[in-house]
């Protein structure tokens, strides 16, 4: 639909990595058959490689590359996220939460921290026998969102129902996204949000590099195997082992 309207679409799909082997299926293109054949669309599956938050450590850089490549619409599909895994909210203009009906955790979902970050909630699979459950969940989330603290002066999160099978709600979903963009741009909130995201990105990079520098420092690296063995054997607590390594790093000069 979007490419037919003249947009160039980039889909950055994040796949979970196996805790055992470290591998990922990266099979997102197999369920995006039509889009993968579209010359105005680009699909890039990437593994999480242990990164929490539902994204990869290079998602921000990938967004910049896609923008530089002329893609004006970038969709980031995260892995299934939980109560606190919503790092993608610090990377995008609009955070859309997709929820299936009849999931059995409606009340738990309302309590999730992730719902507080959503700009738009879409109840998926709203067709066939699931229409009634989808309508019920939509009503529950509409009520729940009214209880949350408002994050924007110009936008209140909406809850819609969509169906990839019948196409119901897809056009409405795009209209809501455009309305969000127009309101946020006009108010200046979108520009402020992007500036804040740049600061978050800076500190994320600092944390990653400091940890890498810490782990690769010769004195620390020398002590890590010994302290890990002591922690595994129970002769040393994790907290004390961490303190010893940090003191080694601080007194490295």
N, C-alpha and C positions, 0 to 999 in steps of 0.2 A: 504493500500500500504506500509506504513512504518513498520508495524508489520511483514509483509511478508519479509521485508528486514532485520529482526533481531532486530529491535528497540523495546524498551518498552516505550509506550506512556502514558503520563498523561495529561488529559484535565481538566484544572481548569476553569470552566464556571461560570461567575458572572451574577446573575439575579438582576434586579432592585427591590428594596423594595417599597411597597406601602407607600405613604406619610400619608395615612389615617389610615391604620391598622398596618403598619409595616411588613406585611407578603410578602412572595415571592412564586411564583409558583414552582421554582426549577425543571422544567420539561425538562431539557436539554437532559436527557437520552432518552426521547421519540422520539427525532429526530436524535439520533445517534444509531440506532437499531443495525447495524452490529458491530460497535465499542464496544457497551456495552456488546456484547457477546464474545468479543475477550479476551482471558486470559492474553494477553500481553498489555492490555489497562486498564486504570483507569480513570473514569470520576467522578469529584467532583463538583457538583453545590453548589454555596454559595451565600447568599444574600448580597447586598451592605450595608444594615442596616444604610443607611444615609450617607455613605462615598462617597465623590465626587471623580471624576477622572476615573470612570468606573470600579473600582476595589474594593476589600474589604480591611479593615484595616489589615487583617492577610494574604493577598496574598503572601507577601514575605516569611513568615514563612512556608506557604503551599508549596512554591517552594522548600525550603530547605528540608522539610520532603520527598517530592517526589524524590529529588535527592538522599537523604539518603536511600530511598527504592529501589534504583536501576533503576529508570526511567531515561533514557538518553535523552528523547525528551519530553519537557514540553510545552504544548500549553495553553496559557491563552486567553480565549475568554471574552472580556469585554462587558459591556452593550453598547448600542448605544451611542457613545460619540459625544460631540459637539466641539465647536471651541477651548476650552481650557482644556477639560477633557481628558488628555492623561497621567495620572500618571503611566500607565503601561509601558511607554517608559523608566522609571527609574528602571524597574525591569527585563527587558528582554534583550537578546542579539540582537534580531532583531524585529523590530516593523513593522508588516504588516497591511496595511489599506485596508479593503474590502469595495468596493463601488458598489452599484447596478446601472444598467443603467436606463435611463429614470426616474431618481428620481426628475427631475424638478429643481434641485438646483446646476447644474454643475458649474456655475460661482461662486456661493457662496461657493461651496466646494473648489474651487481653492484658495479662499481667506482665508480659515480656517487655524488657527495656527497648526492644527493637521497634515496637509499635510507636514509641514516643518519637522515633527518628523519621517515621514514614511521612512523606508528603502526599502520597496516594496509596490507597489499599485496594487491590483488585482481587476479588474472589473468582478463582478460575473454575473451569469445568462446569459452568452454569448451563447445563443442558440435560435433557432426558430426565432420569430419576433423581438427578442431583439439583434440579432447579429449586425445589422446596428447601433442602438444606442450605443451599447457597443464599437464598433470600433470608433465611433465619440468621445465618452468620453475618450477612450484610447489616441487618438491623442491630445485632449485638455490637458490632464494631462501630457503627454510627453512634450508638449510645455511649460506648466506652471512650471514644475519641473526645466527646464533649467534656469528659472529666479530666482530661489531660491539660497540662499548662500549655498555653498557646505560644508557639515559637516564632510566629510571624505576625506582623501587624496587618498584612494584606491578604494572607492566605490561610484557610482552614483546611486540613486534610480531608479528602473525600474518600468515600467507599463505593466502588462500583462492582458490577458483575460482568465477567467476560467469558466467552467460549471460543476456543480456537477451532472447534468442530463446526459450529454454526456461524461464527463470525459476529455473534451478538456482543455488543459493548466495545468492540475494537475501535470503531470510529469515535465513540464517546470518550474512550480512554485517551486517544490522541488529542481530542479537543480539550480535555482537562489538562493535558501536558502543555499545550500551547497557551491556555489561559494562565497556568502557573508561570510560565516563562514571561509572558507579557506583563503580568502584575509585578513579578519580582524585579524585572528589568526597570520598569517605570518607577518603582519605589526606591531603587538603589540597593535593595536588600541582596540581590544576586551578586552584585559587584563586591559588597562587603563580605558575603559568604565565601567568595573565591579568594579574597585576601586572607581570610581566616584559615582557609584550607592550605594556603601556601605556608603559613606558620606551622600548622600541624605537620605538613610534609617535611619541613626543615627539621623539626624535633624528632620525627621518626627516623630520618636519615642519620641524625646525630646518635640516637640510641643504637641503631644497627652498627654503626662504625665504631662506637666506643666499646660495644660488646665484642666485636671482632678483634679490635686492638687488644682488649683484655685477654681474650682466649689465646691469642697468638704470641703474647709477650713471653720471651724465653723463660723467665723465672716462674711465671704462672703456669706455663705449659709443662714445665718440669715437675711441678707439684700436683697437677691435676690427677694423673693416674693413681698416685699414692693415696690422696685424699678420697678419691672415688671408691677405692677398695675399702678404705676404713668406713666410709658411709654405708657401703653395701654389706659389710660384715657387722655393722651395728656398734662398732667401737668408737665412732665419732658421729655426732649429730649433724644433720645437713646445715643447720644454722651456724655451728661453729666452724665447719669446713668452709662455708662461704666467707665467714669473717677472716679466716686465715688466708684465703686466696686474695681477698680484697686488701688486707694489710700488706701482703707481699707486693701487690700491684702499686699501692700507695707509697711504699718505701723502696721502690725499685731503683731509685737513683743511687 
